[in-house]
Amino acid sequence: MTSGVVIVGAGVIGLATAYRLARDGLAVTVVDAERGATGASVHNAGWIVPIMSTPVPAPGMLGQALRWMTRKDSPLYVRPSPRPDHVRFMLSMLRHCNPRDFHHGVEALVTVNERTVSLFDEYEKDGVRFEYHRTGQLMAFHTREVMRRYQTEAASLERIGHSAAPLTGDELRDLEPALGKQVQGGLHCPQERHVDPASLLRGLTDRCRELGVRFLYDRPVTGIRSRGQVVTSVLAGGDEISGDVFVLAAGVHTGPLSRQAGFALPIQPGKGYGFDDASGSLTLRHSVYLGEAKVAVTPLSDRLRFAGTMEFGSSDSGIDPHRLRGIVRSAREFLPGFAPASRPRGWTGLRPMTPDGLPVVGPLPGKDNLLVASGHCMLGVTLAPMTAELVSGYVAGGQEASGNAFTPKRFAARRGHTVS
Ligand SMILES: Cc1cc2nc3c(=O)[nH]c(=O)nc-3n(C[C@H](O)[C@H](O)[C@H](O)COP(=O)(O)OP(=O)(O)OC[C@H]3O[C@@H](n4cnc5c(N)ncnc54)[C@H](O)[C@@H]3O)c2cc1C
């Protein structure tokens, strides 16, 4: 048992963890480089989608990426970069694009997502105030072939109570008349949910404050002090912050921070793009996945949010207009009535990606009291409450559960580290 937990990062993962640990009765301090999250945790589609429990590296991904490399507006793009960490990361991801690793990843994600929806429901019951929609998700496809692939992947979710019912194009349009005639079929996933991401962060922050969590903003953590295997403090914006347990939940910056603690985790940015449209030219009831384009459309109370694109090799927040145009073009192809009032103002977010597509949750090798909660790739919102449950278990028990598919240790074996 411990009294003081210091969490680095006030994104959705850090906040969900702070909330859970504060409910456990612990004294929690959250340290953030900014005034709260500004990146991926705000700029995402807000989907709570256990039905999409699939790791990014998948069989066939390489071929697809190579085909798309020539198109500047494609959904997946690997920016050529000679940086050794980027090259190592991409080669490692490539090695995971095989059926065995993919199925292992699906199994781990499905298992951890069993309680996801009920944990979000509990947030509401406990007074976390956020915009939460239970209207379900539709996946729309131009071709039956692509639809069948998603249908097969979704089948493994039935055991945790999530379904994906196949529909014809006309049946889909009955549910969502804005979908165009080119849509040949789709899947209806009634158990999926969505949120307004910024409202979730606000709601968690407010509830954390009520539970006594201390927030230290504008303090980038620049150093980690240890005595042997025990971390004693972090250096943040001129302050030294002590604690008994530390949690690294710094999104794409978790890699450099873990290196400072003696074990560099391979977490790299996967840049996503999006924009919000309040023109009202289109109304949707469900969140809608534009299948072949890999674009997410989220109906929020005052606007529609469009999000997509996975770009490796970029770590800044700059906007490539080609990528943004690609999302607008896909939106028009699937939703012909979409007519934004003006040129959409884009935003970007950096997803913390891992080479095997699985999160990193558990003790950092070589440190007894330093936990990692990061690398959630495309599923950080979905997995936030369950990640917090796992961290809570480690903090209470001090031990890593055996068979943890998300253990940071999995990155030790390949590099020849010895881990006790
Ligand atoms: C376009 C797009 C769409 C997405 N859609 C979905 C979706 O629909 N559903 C879903 O489940 N997921 C989605 N995701 C993924 C999800 O957004 C991410 O997995 C998630 O936000 C990661 O959260 P995080 O808290 O780990 O990281 P972040 O949101 O990056 O937060 C990290 C925090 O750490 C702070 N920090 C960093 N370095 C330091 C430091 N040195 N010291 C102190 N603080 C530091 C940062 O300021 C930041 O506040 C999407 C992502 C993108 C980009």
PDBQT file of the ligand as one rigid body, heavy atoms in Angstrom, charges set to zero:
ROOT
HETATM    1  C1  LIG A 501      -7.228  11.295 -35.080  1.00  0.00    +0.000 C 
HETATM    2  C2  LIG A 501      -7.320  10.385 -33.884  1.00  0.00    +0.000 A 
HETATM    3  C3  LIG A 501      -8.501   9.706 -33.634  1.00  0.00    +0.000 A 
HETATM    4  C4  LIG A 501      -8.591   8.854 -32.530  1.00  0.00    +0.000 A 
HETATM    5  N1  LIG A 501      -9.786   8.265 -32.250  1.00  0.00    +0.000 NA
HETATM    6  C5  LIG A 501      -9.911   7.469 -31.163  1.00  0.00    +0.000 A 
HETATM    7  C6  LIG A 501     -11.161   6.906 -30.829  1.00  0.00    +0.000 A 
HETATM    8  O1  LIG A 501     -12.172   7.176 -31.465  1.00  0.00    +0.000 OA
HETATM    9  N2  LIG A 501     -11.244   6.062 -29.771  1.00  0.00    +0.000 N 
HETATM   10  C7  LIG A 501     -10.147   5.735 -29.025  1.00  0.00    +0.000 A 
HETATM   11  O2  LIG A 501     -10.261   4.916 -28.118  1.00  0.00    +0.000 OA
HETATM   12  N3  LIG A 501      -8.936   6.311 -29.292  1.00  0.00    +0.000 NA
HETATM   13  C8  LIG A 501      -8.805   7.152 -30.332  1.00  0.00    +0.000 A 
HETATM   14  N4  LIG A 501      -7.597   7.733 -30.633  1.00  0.00    +0.000 N 
HETATM   15  C9  LIG A 501      -6.427   7.377 -29.816  1.00  0.00    +0.000 C 
HETATM   16  C10 LIG A 501      -6.392   8.155 -28.517  1.00  0.00    +0.000 C 
HETATM   17  O3  LIG A 501      -6.704   9.503 -28.785  1.00  0.00    +0.000 OA
HETATM   18  C11 LIG A 501      -5.011   8.045 -27.864  1.00  0.00    +0.000 C 
HETATM   19  O4  LIG A 501      -4.655   6.680 -27.748  1.00  0.00    +0.000 OA
HETATM   20  C12 LIG A 501      -5.032   8.664 -26.480  1.00  0.00    +0.000 C 
HETATM   21  O5  LIG A 501      -5.510   9.977 -26.522  1.00  0.00    +0.000 OA
HETATM   22  C13 LIG A 501      -3.658   8.654 -25.834  1.00  0.00    +0.000 C 
HETATM   23  O6  LIG A 501      -3.812   9.258 -24.579  1.00  0.00    +0.000 OA
HETATM   24  P1  LIG A 501      -2.588   9.519 -23.611  1.00  0.00    +0.000 P 
HETATM   25  O7  LIG A 501      -3.153  10.059 -22.343  1.00  0.00    +0.000 OA
HETATM   26  O8  LIG A 501      -1.755   8.290 -23.529  1.00  0.00    +0.000 OA
HETATM   27  O9  LIG A 501      -1.670  10.572 -24.370  1.00  0.00    +0.000 OA
HETATM   28  P2  LIG A 501      -1.855  12.141 -24.645  1.00  0.00    +0.000 P 
HETATM   29  O10 LIG A 501      -3.229  12.490 -24.991  1.00  0.00    +0.000 OA
HETATM   30  O11 LIG A 501      -0.795  12.496 -25.622  1.00  0.00    +0.000 OA
HETATM   31  O12 LIG A 501      -1.534  12.822 -23.246  1.00  0.00    +0.000 OA
HETATM   32  C14 LIG A 501      -0.235  12.835 -22.723  1.00  0.00    +0.000 C 
HETATM   33  C15 LIG A 501      -0.119  13.988 -21.762  1.00  0.00    +0.000 C 
HETATM   34  O13 LIG A 501       1.206  13.953 -21.213  1.00  0.00    +0.000 OA
HETATM   35  C16 LIG A 501       1.734  15.262 -21.165  1.00  0.00    +0.000 C 
HETATM   36  N5  LIG A 501       3.192  15.175 -21.224  1.00  0.00    +0.000 N 
HETATM   37  C17 LIG A 501       3.951  14.755 -22.251  1.00  0.00    +0.000 A 
HETATM   38  N6  LIG A 501       5.262  14.826 -21.931  1.00  0.00    +0.000 NA
HETATM   39  C18 LIG A 501       5.316  15.283 -20.662  1.00  0.00    +0.000 A 
HETATM   40  C19 LIG A 501       6.378  15.564 -19.779  1.00  0.00    +0.000 A 
HETATM   41  N7  LIG A 501       7.671  15.394 -20.120  1.00  0.00    +0.000 N 
HETATM   42  N8  LIG A 501       6.075  16.050 -18.550  1.00  0.00    +0.000 NA
HETATM   43  C20 LIG A 501       4.774  16.235 -18.175  1.00  0.00    +0.000 A 
HETATM   44  N9  LIG A 501       3.732  15.982 -18.977  1.00  0.00    +0.000 NA
HETATM   45  C21 LIG A 501       4.005  15.502 -20.205  1.00  0.00    +0.000 A 
HETATM   46  C22 LIG A 501       1.130  15.949 -22.382  1.00  0.00    +0.000 C 
HETATM   47  O14 LIG A 501       1.114  17.361 -22.215  1.00  0.00    +0.000 OA
HETATM   48  C23 LIG A 501      -0.281  15.360 -22.413  1.00  0.00    +0.000 C 
HETATM   49  O15 LIG A 501      -1.188  16.140 -21.672  1.00  0.00    +0.000 OA
HETATM   50  C24 LIG A 501      -7.472   8.633 -31.688  1.00  0.00    +0.000 A 
HETATM   51  C25 LIG A 501      -6.309   9.358 -31.926  1.00  0.00    +0.000 A 
HETATM   52  C26 LIG A 501      -6.231  10.243 -32.994  1.00  0.00    +0.000 A 
HETATM   53  C27 LIG A 501      -4.974  11.038 -33.204  1.00  0.00    +0.000 C 
ENDROOT
TORSDOF 0
